[in-house]
């Protein structure tokens, strides 16, 4: 006799599990996926300057001012970046295109963003020794999302073989910290036992490689962190306890993208999308000054709530956007310059990987910390937004 299948089983609903609030939360696993392809400053500049030469001929014919060229030295001095890894190299170095070639996929195929995030998610679970079926919630938190719906997080959930729930959020380059903030508090409240935060950043797919201010800044990377309850007596040395998290925002237009569903409706032909002015743009000098000041104050205030100062931090894992900005933030906070050991950077070889950057710095630079030492994970960017997490080595 065939057993009747319940609606819960048919839709894959996870069985109800009694959960209790948890005072202690930890990072059980961190996953990082960096594409193998990379582009040097020199390669990027050669393509940009070839395009400028062609464009300036057109501009001269119209009586417009010529565009300035770029240089590898300018990029390195302005940002500290020497190269960046990219999801797809083809097309970026073609002056006639200057955008990666990423073919469209059918709706039945795994999307590019979900596939990218899935690789980082699998690495995080492998490090934590946790099976996909043990995940209660997945949050896809990134600066840019491939589409509004279905949520990328739900697609990752299905591809991973997890149950429970999933949703997307975004907060510019603070997205991973915003996701960690939400996950930590949901776990602490007892709503979920394990939450996976996935941050796939395909920034080169949304970058204007013809904009001198931003064409060199970004690279691609995906990261994931598994947040879970820390049961009494089961502390594991080498894991990081999340003491607390914080998010701050204040509206600013100085980092902005206008690419969205309303973009086409302001045009005469709504079925032909004009991309001019719709991609990433920023007022670099204002961003540098205002974000530096705001981030410094955020760090001071956040740490003070727990009786800490910047000097009690063994390590800082800051947003990997600009080496000069990070150095200035820390000099304001500590009154002195700090080196790679205290505040490691990865942007020299990876570029600004948006919300993924600080997590990569954390993943690569925490295992040498001693039990009881503290570190600050902090990211900042469009919004303006700042996210922070005070971590303690167990």
ChimeraX attribute file (.defattr): number of C-alpha atoms within 10 A of each C-alpha:
attribute: neighborCount
match mode: 1-to-1
recipient: residues
	/A:1	3
	/A:2	4
	/A:3	5
	/A:4	6
	/A:5	8
	/A:6	9
	/A:7	9
	/A:8	10
	/A:9	10
	/A:10	8
	/A:11	8
	/A:12	12
	/A:13	12
	/A:14	15
	/A:15	10
	/A:16	7
	/A:17	8
	/A:18	9
	/A:19	12
	/A:20	14
	/A:21	15
	/A:22	21
	/A:23	15
	/A:24	18
	/A:25	23
	/A:26	25
	/A:27	24
	/A:28	24
	/A:29	24
	/A:30	27
	/A:31	26
	/A:32	25
	/A:33	21
	/A:34	20
	/A:35	17
	/A:36	10
	/A:37	13
	/A:38	18
	/A:39	20
	/A:40	16
	/A:41	20
	/A:42	16
	/A:43	14
	/A:44	22
	/A:45	21
	/A:46	17
	/A:47	19
	/A:48	25
	/A:49	19
	/A:50	14
	/A:51	18
	/A:52	21
	/A:53	15
	/A:54	12
	/A:55	13
	/A:56	17
	/A:57	13
	/A:58	13
	/A:59	15
	/A:60	11
	/A:61	8
	/A:62	9
	/A:63	10
	/A:64	11
	/A:65	9
	/A:66	14
	/A:67	13
	/A:68	10
	/A:69	14
	/A:70	21
	/A:71	15
	/A:72	19
	/A:73	15
	/A:74	12
	/A:75	21
	/A:76	17
	/A:77	13
	/A:78	14
	/A:79	21
	/A:80	23
	/A:81	28
	/A:82	21
	/A:83	26
	/A:84	26
	/A:85	23
	/A:86	26
	/A:87	23
	/A:88	19
	/A:89	19
	/A:90	15
	/A:91	14
	/A:92	22
	/A:93	19
	/A:94	16
	/A:95	18
	/A:96	12
	/A:97	14
	/A:98	20
	/A:99	21
	/A:100	20
	/A:101	14
	/A:102	13
	/A:103	7
	/A:104	9
	/A:105	10
	/A:106	8
	/A:107	7
	/A:108	6
	/A:109	9
	/A:110	17
	/A:111	18
	/A:112	18
	/A:113	22
	/A:114	25
	/A:115	19
	/A:116	25
	/A:117	28
	/A:118	27
	/A:119	21
	/A:120	24
	/A:121	32
	/A:122	21
	/A:123	19
	/A:124	25
	/A:125	22
	/A:126	15
	/A:127	13
	/A:128	18
	/A:129	11
	/A:130	16
	/A:131	13
	/A:132	19
	/A:133	13
	/A:134	16
	/A:135	24
	/A:136	21
	/A:137	25
	/A:138	27
	/A:139	28
	/A:140	29
	/A:141	31
	/A:142	31
	/A:143	23
	/A:144	23
	/A:145	22
	/A:146	16
	/A:147	12
	/A:148	10
	/A:149	12
	/A:150	10
	/A:151	19
	/A:152	29
	/A:153	28
	/A:154	23
	/A:155	21
	/A:156	26
	/A:157	28
	/A:158	14
	/A:159	14
	/A:160	18
	/A:161	13
	/A:162	21
	/A:163	20
	/A:164	19
	/A:165	16
	/A:166	22
	/A:167	17
	/A:168	21
	/A:169	21
	/A:170	19
	/A:171	25
	/A:172	24
	/A:173	32
	/A:174	33
	/A:175	31
	/A:176	35
	/A:177	30
	/A:178	29
	/A:179	26
	/A:180	31
	/A:181	20
	/A:182	19
	/A:183	28
	/A:184	29
	/A:185	19
	/A:186	20
	/A:187	27
	/A:188	21
	/A:189	15
	/A:190	16
	/A:191	18
	/A:192	25
	/A:193	26
	/A:194	25
	/A:195	29
	/A:196	30
	/A:197	32
	/A:198	36
	/A:199	39
	/A:200	34
	/A:201	29
	/A:202	27
	/A:203	23
	/A:204	24
	/A:205	21
	/A:206	18
	/A:207	23
	/A:208	22
	/A:209	26
	/A:210	18
	/A:211	14
	/A:212	19
	/A:213	15
	/A:214	16
	/A:215	20
	/A:216	30
	/A:217	28
	/A:218	27
	/A:219	29
	/A:220	28
	/A:221	30
	/A:222	30
	/A:223	31
	/A:224	32
	/A:225	28
	/A:226	26
	/A:227	30
	/A:228	27
	/A:229	23
	/A:230	21
	/A:231	12
	/A:232	9
	/A:233	6
	/A:234	7
	/A:235	14
	/A:236	13
	/A:237	12
	/A:238	17
	/A:239	19
	/A:240	26
	/A:241	25
	/A:242	21
	/A:243	16
	/A:244	19
	/A:245	22
	/A:246	17
	/A:247	22
	/A:248	16
	/A:249	16
	/A:250	10
	/A:251	9
	/A:252	13
	/A:253	13
	/A:254	18
	/A:255	17
	/A:256	17
	/A:257	17
	/A:258	14
	/A:259	15
	/A:260	11
	/A:261	9
	/A:262	10
	/A:263	14
	/A:264	16
	/A:265	12
	/A:266	10
	/A:267	12
	/A:268	9
	/A:269	10
	/A:270	12
	/A:271	9
	/A:272	10
	/A:273	14
	/A:274	13
	/A:275	12
	/A:276	9
	/A:277	11
	/A:278	17
	/A:279	17
	/A:280	18
	/A:281	19
	/A:282	16
	/A:283	13
	/A:284	12
	/A:285	9
	/A:286	12
	/A:287	19
	/A:288	16
	/A:289	12
	/A:290	13
	/A:291	19
	/A:292	21
	/A:293	15
	/A:294	18
	/A:295	25
	/A:296	19
	/A:297	14
	/A:298	19
	/A:299	23
	/A:300	16
	/A:301	13
	/A:302	20
	/A:303	19
	/A:304	12
	/A:305	9
	/A:306	11
	/A:307	8
	/A:308	15
	/A:309	16
	/A:310	20
	/A:311	10
	/A:312	12
	/A:313	17
	/A:314	18
	/A:315	23
	/A:316	26
	/A:317	26
	/A:318	26
	/A:319	31
	/A:320	33
	/A:321	28
	/A:322	22
	/A:323	20
	/A:324	14
	/A:325	22
	/A:326	23
	/A:327	17
	/A:328	20
	/A:329	21
	/A:330	22
	/A:331	14
	/A:332	17
	/A:333	18
	/A:334	15
	/A:335	12
	/A:336	10
	/A:337	13
	/A:338	15
	/A:339	9
	/A:340	11
	/A:341	11
	/A:342	16
	/A:343	20
	/A:344	20
	/A:345	28
	/A:346	22
	/A:347	27
	/A:348	18
	/A:349	17
	/A:350	27
	/A:351	27
	/A:352	29
	/A:353	32
	/A:354	33
	/A:355	33
	/A:356	32
	/A:357	32
	/A:358	30
	/A:359	28
	/A:360	28
	/A:361	21
	/A:362	22
	/A:363	17
	/A:364	14
	/A:365	19
	/A:366	19
	/A:367	13
	/A:368	9
	/A:369	17
	/A:370	14
	/A:371	13
	/A:372	14
	/A:373	15
	/A:374	21
	/A:375	24
	/A:376	23
	/A:377	21
	/A:378	26
	/A:379	30
	/A:380	30
	/A:381	25
	/A:382	25
	/A:383	19
	/A:384	23
	/A:385	23
	/A:386	28
	/A:387	28
	/A:388	28
	/A:389	26
	/A:390	23
	/A:391	23
	/A:392	23
	/A:393	21
	/A:394	17
